[in-house]
Amino acid sequence: MKRYNWLLSAREFLEQRHVVRPLADSQGSLDSWFQSRYGQVLLHRERSMLEHMMPGSGAHRLMYLGASSNRLLTGDFNHLQSFSMGASAALPGSASAIADFDALPLPSETIDTVLLHHALEFSAYPHEVLNEVARVLTPCGHVVIVVMNPLSLFGLSKWVARYFSSRAIWSYHSLRYSRLLDWLRLLNLQPIQAVSGCFGWPLQHPATLDRTGFLETIGQKSKLPWGTFYIVVARKYTARLTPVKPGLWRSISIPVMPVTKKNGAMKKPFDGDQ
């Protein structure tokens, strides 16, 4: 009996470690991690890449959805208007409004660009979040997704660290690049650009981070797909009707069934006798 209870406790422990909590409950822990040494290195790499990848020409509205309560990637990226959404009312941070990312209180086709900064993998229902983003995007609008890469040193460390630490940074959905591309195509979002970055060891010690700078140089020059994060830019594709010449539309003549005689009375076919 004791052995059975021990097995149940172990099973519950493993299941809890694999559950991704709602983003509103984990933002406080994520805020503190992004302030760490490695978190700041990660943000620096992401900012430098997004400066060259963000679509800005002809775009008006930019919406920022982030895993942190604060907008970690500042700037409007050449958009006329930009605002951020937060997930937790207890930690509003720098957000302009609070909402569930899988039920955005916005009309359809109103946002030109959506920047998902680690909001996808740390949400409990990432596919629903992406579905909402596709809904609010204007035709030919863009979504820019920044995601933790499961096929990296950081991603592999997650499988061990999640059993020894309760920090939210080790509890997220492992979204492989190929899987994310399948989701985008199902929502008529066409990927147009992708890049990976931050190839150093996922350690907090400053001396260790400084000595691994050569890994970043090698990774960027070789365009390796094993960085701590990857960024995907996708455009919303909307099929439009193709007009044709009016002469191609012709009326269809419907044959008229003749009336028949039955018992001396004129009746139409298919009329039943009383």
N, C-alpha and C positions, 0 to 999 in steps of 0.2 A: 504493500500500500504506500509506504514511504517512497519507494522507487517510482511508483506511478505519479505521485504528487510532484516529485522532483522533475520528472519528464514534462509534466504539464507546465510547471514554472519556467523551465528552459524554453519550451515552445512559445509561451507568451512573451518571454523576453526577446526572442528572435523576431517574432512578429512585430513587436513594438519598434524594434530597431529598423525594420524595413518600411514602416508606415511614414509617408510624407505628410507632415502636419499642415494645416491651413496656413497660408502665408501671413495672415493676420496674427497668428500665434508665434511665428518664428522670426518676425522682423527685428525684434529687440536683440536676439542673439546674432543675427546677420549684421546688424549695424556695428556691433562691437568687433566682429571678425574683419569687416572691411576697413576698420581703423588700424588693424595690425600691420606689421611690416610687409608680409607677403600680400595682404589684401591691397595695400597701397601700390605695390609693384604691379599687381594684376590690373588695377584701375589705370595706371600710367600706360601700360601696353595697350589697353582697350581704347583709351582716348586717342592715342597716336594713330591707331588704325582707323578709327571711325572718322577722323578728320578727312581721310582720303576716300572713304567709302559711302558716307552719308549722301543720299540724293537731295539736292537743295534747289536746283534750278526750276523755277516755276511752281514751287511748292509753297503753300500758305500756312497750314496748320500742322504742328508736330505734337504728338502725344507721347509722353514718357511713362512707361509702366516698369517699375523696378522692384527688385526683391528687398531693397532697403527702404526704410521710411523716408530717407533723404535722397534727393536727386544727386547721385554720385557723378554722373556725366553731365556737367553743366554746359550751357550754351544752347543757342537756338539752331545751330548748324545751317545757317542761311535761310531759315524759315521766318516768315513775317510774324507768326504767333506760335508760342510753345507753352505747354502746361503739363503738369504731372498728376498722376492719380496715385493715391495711397491705398493700402489694403487694410490698415488698422486704425480705428478711431482712437484707440488708446495711445498710439504713436503716430500722430499726423505728420511729424517732421516738416519737410518743406513742400509737401503735396498741396496742390490747389484744391483737391476734392478727395473724398473717400468713397470707394466703391469696390464691389466684388469684381475681380478681373474677368470672371466667367459670365458676368451679367452687367455689362457696361451701360450706364444710363445715358446713352447717346443715340441720336438718330442714325439710321443707316447711311453709308456713303457720305460722311461729313469730314473725315480726317484724311489729310494727304499723306502723312508719314507717321508710322507707329514705331517707336523704339522700345523693344522688349529687352530690358537689361537684367538678365538672370531671373526674370519673372516667370518664365515658362517652366523651367525644371523644378523650381521651388514651390510651384502651385500644386494643390492637391489634384486638380483636374487640368492638366496642360492642354489636352486636345480641345476642351471647351473654351479655354482662354484664347487659343489660336483661332477658333471658330468665330468668337466675338470680334477679334481683331480684323478678320476678313470681312465681317459684316459692316463695320464702321468705316472701312477704307473706301475712298473714292475710286472710281474706275481709273486704272493706270496708277493708282497710289502704291506706296512702297511700305513694306514692313522690314525692319532691321532687327535681327534676333541675335543676341549675345548669350551663349549657352556654355555651361561647363562641359568639357569634352570627357566622356567616360573612357576613351582610349588614350589616356595620358597618364603621366606619373601621379598627378593629383587625383584623377579619376580612379586609378587602381588603388591608391591609398585610402579612398573612401570605404572600400569593402572591409578593411581592417579597422579603420578609425571609428566607424559607426558603432562598433561593439564595445569600445572603451571610452567613448565620449558621447555626451548627450547634446553637444552643440549642433545647431541647425545646419551648419555649413556641410556636415557629413550626411545629411538626410535630404536627398533630392532624387528626382527621376533621372535615370541614366538615358539621355536622349542621344542615340547615335546619329551621325550625320545622315546616313541613308534613310533612317526612320523618319527624321524630320523632313527630308525631301519628299517622302511619300505623303506625309500629312499636308505639306504645302500644295502639292499637285492636286490632291483631292479637293482642296478649297479654291482651286483656280488661282493659286499664287505661284507664279513662275520664277524659280531661282535664277538670278542673273550674276551673282558674285558670291564667293565664299573664301575665307582665309582663316588660318589658325595662328595662335600666338602664345607667348609666355612658356618657353620650353625649359625654364630652370627647375631645380628641385623644389618641391612644395614644403620648404622649411622656413621657420620664423627667424632664425639667427641671422643678423645682418652680415656677419663675415661670410657665412655660407652663400648667401644670395649674391654678394659682391664677387665671389670667386666663380660663379656659374654664369657670368655674362656671356661667355663664349658660346654657350649652348643656344642662347637666343640668336646670336649672329648666324650660327650654322643653320638653325631651324628656319630663319627667315630667308636666307639665301637659297636653301634647298627646297623651300616651300613644303616642309614636312607637315603631315596632318596630325601630329601628336602633341600639340600645344595644350596648355591647361584649359583654354577656351577656344571656341571658334565662332565666327560671325558669318551670318548668311543674310544676304539682301535679296528680297523677292518682290516682284511687281504683280499687282492684281490684274488678272486678265479677264475681261468681260466681252463675251461674244456679242456682236451686233448684227442686226438684220441687214442683208444686202439687197438693195432695191433692184427690181427687174423692170423691163419695159412693159407698159400697160398692155401692149398687143399680145403678150404671152398669156395673159389671163383671159380665158374664154368661158362663156357660160356653158353649162352642161345641160343638155336637153333631157328631160325626164319623160319617158314614154308613159302615155295615158292608157290605162287598161279599159277596153270597151265594155259597155254594159251588156248584160245577157238577159234573155227572156226565160221566165220560169213560171209555169202555171198561169200564163197570160199576163203576168205583171212584170214591170221593168225593175230588175234588182241589180245591185252592184255585186261583183264577186266578193266572197268572204263574208256576205251578210248571212247570218244564221236564220233559219225558219223558226218561227215561234211555235 
